[in-house]
Amino acid sequence: MAIDESDHYQRTYAVTFGHSTSLGRALVSSLLASSPHALIRILDPLEPTQPPRPAPVYHDRISYHHNSDFLDRAQLIGALSGSSVVFHVDPTRAAQSQSFARIHSLSLGFTKALISACPEAGVRRLVYTGSSDVVISGRGDVCNADETLPYPDEYDDPLTELRAQVEMRVLCANDKNGLHTCALRPSFMFGPGDENLVPLFVSFARSFFSKFIIGNGKNKCDFTYVENVAHANICANKALSLDPISVSGKPYFVTNEEPVDTWDFISSILEGLGYQRPLICLPTKFLLVAASVTELTRQRIRFSTLSSQLLSRPVIYSLASTRTFNCSKAKRILSYSPVVRLEDGISQTVESFSKLANSLGFDGRREVGEPSKASMLLGSGLVAEILLWRDEKRTFLFVMFSFLFYYMFLLSGRTFVSALANILLVISVSLFGHGYLPHSVYGFNIEKLPPNCFHASETTAAGLFRQLASMWNRGVHTVLRLADGQDWKLLLKAVLSLYFLRLLFHLPLPILVGFSLVCTFSGFMIYEQCEHEIDMLITTALGRVKLLAPQIISKLPGPVLDYMSNLL
């Protein structure tokens, strides 16, 4: 990564967003290490309070320009004066929490001012680092694409479109007023202090989607370590100074040259941080429909709380599609080659985010031996043992007989009496045959039914009748509370429950019973296996409802609000 001192001895470099972006910080560190006598000016218009902002690196060869108005031509020329090159870093990811107008000003507005001020400040070279996304409309796979791939006609993501506008502006400024420019397109840049990919992966790991893979999990992507992108900037500057005619005015893809399965890379990051590897594939079309419905609902009712970066079309397309690029042009013209292997980059990234992993405390799973909520919900008795498949053989017998009854009574077309007679006939013949068989057949022992197998003890019968009596008494108590006319919450619950039952009984009885059987023998087991994720989903949904409730209530007509206030 060394720079030729004959060309860069006591030179001054300007780095935009050199403190607020991970690439800017890596580039400043690389310049300090590779050019011992160079001076570095950091132009960073992002506010000092804008997260994420680690403490500045104080160095006698670094000067910070934070409080200047960089849209003011005179101040910008003063900050750039004496610099031989400007390394212009894309700020859109570091400023995602800002309004779009602010991001537009930081990105496109600042770029226009920069291009205009460079010739007057004596700057002869400008290297812009954007993203490979500028040639992707958001849909479909991109396999081993090179720089001949044109810009798309439209974009799904406004930030990607903004990056494309900035890149075009930089390339169009080439060879005007003595300024030579080029643009670098890193693919899925990551590294220490990453403000985009790693936080997104961690958000997935902490959400309901923690166990899910978007798409089939077989798509590949080029992920680029941030130090390699910083090295590509240094290579581009050197190439621009040596052969500006061949280098300038062109874009260059920059990668680690190690395409990997996207979800293997994500899993490596998450497992390194102590999270669970996603395993279950979710269809991309299903998630796109969900994202479209969410976005449409948000736009129609103007509820910003419904928006989510996790469930957005650009994120879904990025994580489910192949995105690989050919960086042979950068290798040939810029003499670029990766200096950090992907595996080493992952290790360094995980190490830099270790505090994030250790401070989350997100797991919340029950201890070994602790009864599950599903078991407690079912009474932790025989019913729980059967429905949670504790004894698979016994549960399978119950499933078989349940579906036999279902077929005989609802699907066979027989009358109730005919179906019951056939079932009793089958049971009688089976019991007689079982009793007739010897205790051992060809070495296989046949366990005989004990005499008290079908005997119901007085204790069991009494317990059953007590449960029936308790259910009856609870029902009577509920009716009396409704008749009192004071409990509006109970009335609402009763109305919603009865309306739900009414909707259910609109379905044909065979469909209703079959669906109930499937849910009974699978739903509780699924809940026990995914208890933590389902509880997280419910908690998130309830939190969204609480956030939406005041907005919904505020949109109700005045008379309804007055009536509700009188009730409360």
C-alpha positions as CSV (number, residue, x, y, z in Angstrom):
1,M,0.0,0.0,0.0
2,A,3.1,2.3,-0.1
3,I,3.0,5.5,-2.1
4,D,5.8,6.7,-4.2
5,E,7.4,9.5,-2.1
6,S,8.8,11.2,-5.1
7,D,5.2,12.0,-6.2
8,H,3.7,12.5,-2.8
9,Y,6.4,14.0,-0.6
10,Q,4.9,16.8,1.6
11,R,1.7,16.7,-0.5
12,T,-1.6,17.7,1.0
13,Y,-4.7,15.5,0.6
14,A,-8.3,16.4,1.2
15,V,-10.7,13.8,2.4
16,T,-14.4,14.5,2.5
17,F,-16.4,12.9,5.3
18,G,-13.1,11.5,6.7
19,H,-14.5,11.3,10.2
20,S,-18.2,10.4,9.9
21,T,-17.8,7.5,7.5
22,S,-16.0,4.2,7.9
23,L,-14.3,4.5,4.5
24,G,-13.2,8.1,5.3
25,R,-11.6,7.0,8.6
26,A,-9.9,4.0,6.9
27,L,-8.6,6.2,4.1
28,V,-7.2,8.7,6.5
29,S,-5.4,6.0,8.4
30,S,-4.0,4.5,5.2
31,L,-2.8,7.8,4.0
32,L,-1.0,8.5,7.3
33,A,0.6,5.0,7.2
34,S,1.7,5.1,3.6
35,S,2.8,8.7,3.2
36,P,4.9,9.8,6.3
37,H,5.2,13.4,5.3
38,A,1.8,14.1,3.8
39,L,-0.7,16.6,5.4
40,I,-4.4,15.6,5.5
41,R,-7.4,17.9,5.6
42,I,-10.7,16.4,6.7
43,L,-13.7,18.1,5.3
44,D,-16.8,16.8,7.1
45,P,-20.0,18.9,7.2
46,L,-21.9,16.3,9.2
47,E,-22.7,17.7,12.6
48,P,-20.4,16.6,15.5
49,T,-23.5,15.1,17.2
50,Q,-24.4,13.0,14.3
51,P,-24.0,9.2,15.2
52,P,-22.1,7.1,14.6
53,R,-19.1,9.4,15.4
54,P,-16.1,7.9,17.2
55,A,-13.6,10.2,18.8
56,P,-11.4,12.1,16.3
57,V,-7.9,10.8,15.6
58,Y,-5.7,13.7,16.7
59,H,-2.5,13.8,14.7
60,D,-0.1,16.7,14.0
61,R,-0.6,16.1,10.2
62,I,-4.4,16.2,10.3
63,S,-6.5,19.3,10.2
64,Y,-10.3,19.2,10.7
65,H,-12.8,21.4,9.0
66,H,-16.2,20.6,10.6
67,N,-17.9,24.0,11.2
68,S,-17.4,25.5,7.7
69,D,-20.3,26.0,5.4
70,F,-19.0,24.0,2.4
71,L,-21.8,25.3,0.2
72,D,-20.1,28.7,0.6
73,R,-17.6,28.9,-2.3
74,A,-15.0,31.0,-0.5
75,Q,-14.9,28.8,2.6
76,L,-14.6,25.7,0.5
77,I,-11.8,27.1,-1.6
78,G,-10.0,28.0,1.6
79,A,-10.4,24.5,3.0
80,L,-9.1,22.9,-0.2
81,S,-6.3,25.4,-1.1
82,G,-3.0,23.6,-1.5
83,S,-4.4,20.1,-1.8
84,S,-3.2,18.0,-4.7
85,V,-6.2,15.6,-4.6
86,V,-9.6,15.4,-3.1
87,F,-10.8,11.9,-2.0
88,H,-14.6,12.4,-2.1
89,V,-16.5,9.8,0.0
90,D,-20.2,9.0,-0.4
91,P,-21.9,10.2,2.8
92,T,-25.4,8.7,2.2
93,R,-25.0,5.7,4.4
94,A,-23.6,7.6,7.4
95,A,-26.4,10.2,7.1
96,Q,-29.3,7.8,6.8
97,S,-31.0,9.2,9.9
98,Q,-31.1,12.7,8.3
99,S,-34.0,13.9,6.1
100,F,-33.7,13.3,2.4
101,A,-33.3,17.0,1.8
102,R,-30.3,17.1,4.1
103,I,-28.8,14.0,2.5
104,H,-29.4,15.5,-1.0
105,S,-27.5,18.7,0.2
106,L,-24.7,16.7,1.7
107,S,-24.3,14.5,-1.3
108,L,-25.2,16.2,-4.6
109,G,-25.1,19.8,-3.3
110,F,-21.7,19.4,-1.7
111,T,-20.4,17.6,-4.9
112,K,-21.4,20.4,-7.1
113,A,-19.7,22.9,-4.9
114,L,-16.6,20.7,-4.6
115,I,-16.3,20.4,-8.4
116,S,-16.6,24.1,-8.8
117,A,-14.1,25.0,-6.1
118,C,-11.4,22.5,-7.0
119,P,-9.8,24.3,-10.0
120,E,-9.7,27.6,-8.1
121,A,-8.1,25.9,-5.1
122,G,-5.4,24.4,-7.3
123,V,-6.8,20.8,-7.0
124,R,-6.0,18.7,-10.0
125,R,-7.4,15.3,-9.1
126,L,-10.7,14.2,-7.6
127,V,-11.4,10.5,-6.7
128,Y,-15.0,9.8,-5.9
129,T,-16.1,6.6,-4.1
130,G,-19.8,5.7,-4.4
131,S,-21.3,2.2,-4.8
132,S,-21.8,-0.6,-7.3
133,D,-25.5,-0.2,-6.8
134,V,-25.6,2.7,-9.3
135,V,-25.9,0.2,-12.2
136,I,-28.6,-1.9,-10.5
137,S,-32.2,-1.0,-10.8
138,G,-33.0,-3.3,-7.8
139,R,-34.4,-6.3,-9.6
140,G,-32.8,-9.4,-11.0
141,D,-29.3,-10.9,-10.8
142,V,-26.1,-9.2,-11.8
143,C,-23.4,-11.7,-12.5
144,N,-19.7,-10.7,-13.1
145,A,-20.8,-7.3,-14.5
146,D,-18.2,-4.9,-15.8
147,E,-18.1,-1.2,-16.4
148,T,-20.0,-1.5,-19.8
149,L,-23.2,-2.1,-17.8
150,P,-25.2,1.1,-18.3
151,Y,-27.1,3.0,-15.7
152,P,-30.7,1.8,-15.4
153,D,-33.7,3.9,-16.5
154,E,-35.2,3.9,-13.0
155,Y,-34.3,3.0,-9.4
156,D,-36.2,1.4,-6.6
157,D,-34.1,3.2,-4.0
158,P,-33.9,7.0,-4.0
159,L,-30.5,7.0,-2.2
160,T,-29.1,4.8,-5.0
161,E,-30.4,7.2,-7.6
162,L,-28.8,10.0,-5.7
163,R,-25.4,8.2,-5.7
164,A,-25.8,7.7,-9.5
165,Q,-26.4,11.4,-10.0
166,V,-23.3,12.3,-8.0
167,E,-21.2,9.8,-9.9
168,M,-22.4,11.1,-13.2
169,R,-21.7,14.7,-12.1
170,V,-18.1,13.8,-11.1
171,L,-17.4,11.9,-14.3
172,C,-18.9,14.7,-16.4
173,A,-16.6,17.2,-14.7
174,N,-13.5,15.4,-16.0
175,D,-11.0,17.4,-18.0
176,K,-12.8,20.7,-17.3
177,N,-10.7,23.5,-15.9
178,G,-7.7,21.1,-15.6
179,L,-9.5,18.8,-13.2
180,H,-9.2,15.0,-13.7
181,T,-11.8,12.8,-12.0
182,C,-12.6,9.1,-11.7
183,A,-15.2,7.1,-9.7
184,L,-14.8,3.9,-7.7
185,R,-17.7,1.5,-7.2
186,P,-17.1,-0.8,-4.2
187,S,-19.5,-3.7,-3.9
188,F,-21.1,-4.2,-0.4
189,M,-18.4,-2.5,1.5
190,F,-18.0,-3.6,5.2
191,G,-15.4,-3.2,8.0
192,P,-14.9,-1.7,11.4
193,G,-17.3,1.1,12.1
194,D,-19.5,0.0,9.2
195,E,-22.7,2.1,9.3
196,N,-24.7,0.0,6.9
197,L,-24.2,-3.8,6.4
198,V,-23.3,-5.0,9.9
199,P,-26.1,-2.9,11.7
200,L,-28.5,-4.2,9.1
201,F,-27.5,-7.8,9.8
202,V,-27.7,-7.3,13.6
203,S,-31.2,-5.8,13.2
204,F,-32.2,-8.9,11.3
205,A,-30.7,-11.1,14.1
206,R,-32.7,-9.1,16.7
207,S,-36.0,-9.2,14.8
208,F,-38.6,-11.9,14.0
209,F,-36.6,-12.6,10.8
210,S,-33.6,-14.0,12.8
211,K,-34.2,-17.6,11.6
212,F,-35.1,-16.8,8.1
213,I,-33.1,-16.6,4.8
214,I,-34.5,-14.2,2.2
215,G,-34.9,-16.2,-1.1
216,N,-33.3,-19.6,-1.7
217,G,-30.0,-18.8,0.0
218,K,-28.0,-19.7,-3.1
219,N,-27.3,-16.1,-4.4
220,K,-23.7,-14.8,-4.4
221,C,-22.3,-11.4,-3.8
222,D,-19.0,-9.5,-3.8
223,F,-18.3,-8.1,-0.4
224,T,-15.4,-5.6,-0.2
225,Y,-13.4,-4.9,3.0
226,V,-13.1,-1.2,3.7
227,E,-9.2,-1.2,3.8
228,N,-9.2,-2.5,0.3
229,V,-11.5,0.3,-0.8
230,A,-9.1,2.8,0.9
231,H,-6.2,1.1,-1.0
232,A,-8.1,1.5,-4.3
233,N,-8.4,5.2,-3.6
234,I,-4.7,5.5,-3.2
235,C,-4.1,3.4,-6.4
236,A,-6.5,5.6,-8.3
237,N,-4.8,8.8,-7.2
238,K,-1.4,7.5,-8.2
239,A,-2.7,6.3,-11.6
240,L,-4.4,9.7,-12.2
241,S,-1.1,11.5,-11.5
242,L,0.9,9.2,-13.8
243,D,-1.5,8.8,-16.7
244,P,-4.5,11.1,-16.5
245,I,-5.6,10.5,-20.1
246,S,-6.0,6.7,-19.7
247,V,-7.4,6.8,-16.2
248,S,-9.7,9.9,-15.9
249,G,-13.4,10.1,-16.7
250,K,-14.1,6.4,-16.0
251,P,-15.8,4.3,-13.3
252,Y,-14.1,1.3,-11.7
253,F,-15.6,-1.6,-9.9
254,V,-13.7,-2.5,-6.7
255,T,-14.1,-5.9,-4.9
256,N,-12.3,-8.4,-2.8
257,E,-12.3,-10.8,-5.8
258,E,-13.8,-13.4,-3.6
259,P,-17.5,-13.9,-4.5
260,V,-19.3,-15.8,-1.7
261,D,-22.8,-17.0,-0.9
262,T,-24.5,-14.0,0.5
263,W,-26.0,-15.9,3.5
264,D,-22.8,-17.7,4.3
265,F,-21.2,-14.3,4.6
266,I,-24.1,-13.0,6.8
267,S,-24.0,-16.1,8.9
268,S,-20.2,-15.7,9.4
269,I,-20.8,-12.1,10.7
270,L,-23.7,-13.1,12.9
271,E,-22.1,-16.2,14.4
272,G,-19.0,-14.3,15.1
273,L,-21.1,-11.8,17.1
274,G,-22.9,-14.6,18.9
275,Y,-26.1,-14.7,17.0
276,Q,-27.9,-17.7,15.5
277,R,-27.4,-18.7,11.9
278,P,-30.5,-18.2,9.8
279,L,-31.8,-21.6,8.4
280,I,-35.3,-21.3,7.0
281,C,-35.8,-19.9,3.5
282,L,-38.6,-17.4,2.9
283,P,-39.9,-16.9,-0.7
284,T,-38.8,-13.6,-2.1
285,K,-42.2,-12.9,-3.7
286,F,-44.0,-13.3,-0.4
287,L,-41.7,-10.7,1.3
288,L,-42.1,-8.3,-1.7
289,V,-45.8,-8.5,-1.4
290,A,-45.6,-7.9,2.4
291,A,-43.3,-4.9,1.7
292,S,-45.6,-3.5,-0.9
293,V,-48.6,-3.8,1.4
294,T,-46.7,-2.2,4.3
295,E,-45.5,0.7,2.1
296,L,-49.0,1.2,0.6
297,T,-50.6,1.2,4.0
298,R,-48.0,3.7,5.3
299,Q,-48.6,6.0,2.3
300,R,-52.4,5.8,2.5
301,I,-52.8,6.4,6.2
302,R,-49.5,8.4,6.6
303,F,-48.3,6.4,9.6
304,S,-44.5,6.7,9.6
305,T,-44.3,4.0,12.4
306,L,-45.1,1.4,9.8
307,S,-41.9,2.0,7.9
308,S,-39.1,-0.5,8.4
309,Q,-35.7,-0.8,6.7
310,L,-35.8,-4.5,7.2
311,L,-39.0,-4.9,5.2
312,S,-38.2,-2.7,2.2
313,R,-37.9,-3.7,-1.4
314,P,-34.3,-2.5,-2.0
315,V,-33.1,-4.6,1.1
316,I,-35.1,-7.6,0.0
317,Y,-33.7,-7.5,-3.6
318,S,-30.1,-6.9,-2.3
319,L,-30.2,-9.9,0.0
320,A,-32.0,-12.3,-2.4
321,S,-30.2,-11.5,-5.7
322,T,-26.8,-12.3,-7.0
323,R,-24.5,-9.2,-7.2
324,T,-21.0,-10.0,-8.5
325,F,-18.7,-7.7,-10.4
326,N,-15.5,-7.9,-12.5
327,C,-12.8,-5.6,-11.3
328,S,-10.2,-6.5,-13.9
329,K,-10.3,-2.9,-15.2
330,A,-9.3,-1.6,-11.8
331,K,-6.5,-4.1,-11.7
332,R,-5.3,-3.3,-15.2
333,I,-5.5,0.5,-15.2
334,L,-5.2,1.4,-11.5
335,S,-2.9,-1.5,-10.5
336,Y,-5.3,-2.3,-7.8
337,S,-5.3,-5.7,-5.9
338,P,-6.9,-6.5,-2.6
339,V,-4.5,-6.2,0.4
340,V,-6.8,-7.8,3.0
341,R,-8.4,-11.3,2.4
342,L,-12.2,-11.6,3.0
343,E,-11.7,-14.0,5.9
344,D,-9.4,-11.6,7.6
345,G,-11.7,-8.7,7.0
346,I,-14.6,-10.6,8.5
347,S,-12.5,-11.4,11.6
348,Q,-11.5,-7.8,12.1
349,T,-15.0,-6.6,11.5
350,V,-16.4,-9.0,14.1
351,E,-13.8,-8.0,16.6
352,S,-14.6,-4.3,16.1
353,F,-18.3,-5.0,16.8
354,S,-17.8,-7.2,19.8
355,K,-19.2,-4.6,22.2
356,L,-22.4,-4.5,20.2
357,A,-22.8,-8.2,20.5
358,N,-22.0,-8.4,24.2
359,S,-24.3,-5.5,25.1
360,L,-27.4,-6.7,23.3
361,G,-28.7,-9.4,25.8
362,F,-31.3,-10.3,23.2
363,D,-31.5,-14.0,23.6
364,G,-34.2,-14.4,26.2
365,R,-34.6,-18.1,25.7
366,R,-35.6,-20.4,28.6
367,E,-33.2,-22.4,30.6
368,V,-32.7,-26.1,30.0
369,G,-35.3,-28.0,32.0
370,E,-37.7,-25.0,32.3
371,P,-41.2,-25.9,31.0
372,S,-42.2,-24.1,27.8
373,K,-45.1,-21.7,27.6
374,A,-46.9,-24.1,25.3
375,S,-46.6,-26.9,27.9
376,M,-47.9,-24.6,30.7
377,L,-50.7,-23.4,28.4
378,L,-51.8,-27.0,27.8
379,G,-51.7,-27.8,31.6
380,S,-48.4,-29.7,31.6
381,G,-50.3,-33.0,31.7
382,L,-51.3,-35.7,29.3
383,V,-52.7,-33.3,26.8
384,A,-49.4,-31.4,26.7
385,E,-47.5,-34.7,26.3
386,I,-49.6,-35.7,23.3
387,L,-49.8,-32.3,21.5
388,L,-46.1,-31.5,22.0
389,W,-45.1,-34.9,20.7
390,R,-43.2,-36.0,23.8
391,D,-44.0,-39.7,23.0
392,E,-44.0,-39.7,19.2
393,K,-45.6,-43.2,19.0
394,R,-48.5,-42.3,21.2
395,T,-49.1,-39.0,19.5
396,F,-49.0,-40.7,16.1
397,L,-51.7,-43.1,17.3
398,F,-53.9,-40.2,18.4
399,V,-53.3,-38.4,15.0
400,M,-54.2,-41.6,13.1
401,F,-57.4,-42.2,15.1
402,S,-58.4,-38.5,14.9
403,F,-58.1,-38.4,11.2
404,L,-59.9,-41.7,11.0
405,F,-62.8,-40.2,12.8
406,Y,-62.6,-37.1,10.7
407,Y,-62.8,-39.2,7.5
408,M,-65.6,-41.5,8.7
409,F,-67.8,-38.7,10.0
410,L,-67.2,-35.8,7.6
411,L,-65.5,-37.0,4.4
412,S,-66.9,-40.5,3.7
413,G,-70.5,-39.2,3.0
414,R,-72.0,-41.6,5.5
415,T,-74.7,-40.7,7.9
416,F,-73.7,-40.2,11.6
417,V,-75.3,-43.5,12.7
418,S,-73.7,-45.4,9.8
419,A,-70.2,-43.9,10.5
420,L,-70.5,-44.6,14.2
421,A,-71.6,-48.2,13.5
422,N,-68.6,-48.8,11.2
423,I,-66.1,-47.3,13.7
424,L,-67.5,-49.5,16.5
425,L,-67.4,-52.5,14.2
426,V,-63.7,-51.9,13.4
427,I,-62.9,-51.3,17.1
428,S,-64.7,-54.5,18.2
429,V,-63.0,-56.7,15.5
430,S,-59.6,-55.2,16.3
431,L,-60.0,-55.8,20.1
432,F,-61.2,-59.3,19.5
433,G,-58.3,-60.1,17.2
434,H,-55.8,-58.6,19.6
435,G,-57.2,-60.7,22.4
436,Y,-57.2,-63.9,20.3
437,L,-53.5,-63.6,19.3
438,P,-51.0,-65.5,21.4
439,H,-48.5,-63.7,23.7
440,S,-45.7,-64.3,21.2
441,V,-45.7,-64.6,17.4
442,Y,-42.4,-65.6,15.7
443,G,-40.4,-64.2,18.6
444,F,-42.3,-60.9,18.8
445,N,-44.0,-60.2,22.1
446,I,-47.6,-58.9,21.9
447,E,-48.5,-56.8,24.9
448,K,-52.1,-57.7,26.1
449,L,-54.5,-55.0,27.2
450,P,-54.9,-55.1,31.0
451,P,-58.5,-55.7,32.4
452,N,-58.7,-52.1,33.7
453,C,-57.6,-50.5,30.4
454,F,-61.0,-49.0,29.7
455,H,-61.9,-48.5,33.3
456,A,-62.6,-45.0,34.4
457,S,-61.9,-44.5,38.1
458,E,-64.1,-42.4,40.4
459,T,-61.3,-39.9,40.8
460,T,-60.9,-39.4,37.1
461,A,-64.7,-39.1,36.6
462,A,-65.0,-36.7,39.5
463,G,-62.2,-34.5,38.1
464,L,-63.8,-34.5,34.6
465,F,-67.2,-33.4,36.1
466,R,-65.5,-30.7,38.2
467,Q,-63.8,-29.3,35.1
468,L,-67.2,-29.2,33.3
469,A,-68.8,-27.6,36.3
470,S,-66.1,-25.0,36.5
471,M,-66.5,-24.2,32.8
472,W,-70.2,-23.8,33.3
473,N,-69.8,-21.6,36.3
474,R,-67.3,-19.3,34.5
475,G,-69.7,-19.0,31.6
476,V,-72.6,-18.1,33.9
477,H,-70.4,-15.5,35.7
478,T,-69.4,-14.0,32.3
479,V,-73.1,-13.7,31.3
480,L,-73.9,-12.0,34.7
481,R,-71.1,-9.5,34.2
482,L,-72.4,-8.7,30.7
483,A,-76.0,-8.3,32.1
484,D,-74.7,-5.8,34.7
485,G,-73.9,-3.4,31.8
486,Q,-70.7,-1.9,33.2
487,D,-67.8,-3.9,31.8
488,W,-67.2,-2.5,28.3
489,K,-64.0,-4.4,27.8
490,L,-65.8,-7.7,28.4
491,L,-68.5,-6.7,25.9
492,L,-65.9,-5.9,23.3
493,K,-64.2,-9.3,23.9
494,A,-67.5,-11.1,23.6
495,V,-68.6,-9.3,20.4
496,L,-65.2,-9.9,18.7
497,S,-65.2,-13.6,19.8
498,L,-68.7,-14.2,18.6
499,Y,-68.0,-12.4,15.3
500,F,-64.9,-14.5,14.8
501,L,-66.9,-17.7,15.4
502,R,-69.5,-16.5,13.0
503,L,-66.8,-16.0,10.3
504,L,-65.4,-19.5,11.1
505,F,-68.8,-21.2,10.8
506,H,-69.3,-19.7,7.3
507,L,-66.7,-22.2,6.2
508,P,-67.8,-25.8,5.4
509,L,-67.6,-28.0,8.4
510,P,-65.1,-30.5,6.9
511,I,-62.7,-27.7,6.1
512,L,-63.1,-26.1,9.5
513,V,-62.5,-29.4,11.4
514,G,-59.6,-30.5,9.2
515,F,-57.9,-27.1,9.7
516,S,-58.4,-27.4,13.4
517,L,-56.9,-30.8,13.6
518,V,-53.8,-29.8,11.6
519,C,-53.4,-26.7,13.8
520,T,-53.9,-28.7,17.0
521,F,-51.2,-31.3,16.3
522,S,-48.7,-28.8,14.7
523,G,-49.4,-25.3,16.1
524,F,-48.4,-26.0,19.7
525,M,-45.2,-27.9,18.7
526,I,-44.2,-25.0,16.3
527,Y,-44.8,-22.5,19.1
528,E,-42.6,-24.4,21.5
529,Q,-39.8,-24.6,18.9
530,C,-40.0,-20.9,17.9
531,E,-41.3,-19.6,21.3
532,H,-38.7,-16.8,21.5
533,E,-39.3,-15.5,17.9
534,I,-43.1,-15.7,18.1
535,D,-43.0,-13.8,21.4
536,M,-40.8,-11.2,19.8
537,L,-43.2,-10.9,16.9
538,I,-46.2,-10.5,19.3
539,T,-44.3,-7.9,21.4
540,T,-43.3,-5.9,18.3
541,A,-46.9,-6.0,17.0
542,L,-48.3,-4.9,20.3
543,G,-45.7,-2.1,20.4
544,R,-46.8,-1.0,16.9
545,V,-50.4,-1.0,18.0
546,K,-49.7,1.1,21.0
547,L,-47.8,3.6,18.7
548,L,-50.6,3.6,16.2
549,A,-53.5,3.9,18.7
550,P,-53.2,7.6,19.4
551,Q,-53.0,8.4,15.7
552,I,-56.1,6.2,15.0
553,I,-58.0,7.8,17.8
554,S,-57.1,11.3,16.7
555,K,-58.6,10.5,13.3
556,L,-62.0,9.4,14.7
557,P,-65.0,11.8,14.4
558,G,-65.6,14.2,17.2
559,P,-68.9,12.6,18.5
560,V,-67.2,9.2,18.7
561,L,-64.3,10.8,20.7
562,D,-66.8,12.5,23.1
563,Y,-68.7,9.2,23.6
564,M,-65.4,7.3,24.3
565,S,-64.3,9.9,26.8
566,N,-67.6,9.7,28.6
567,L,-67.2,5.9,28.8
568,L,-63.7,6.2,30.2
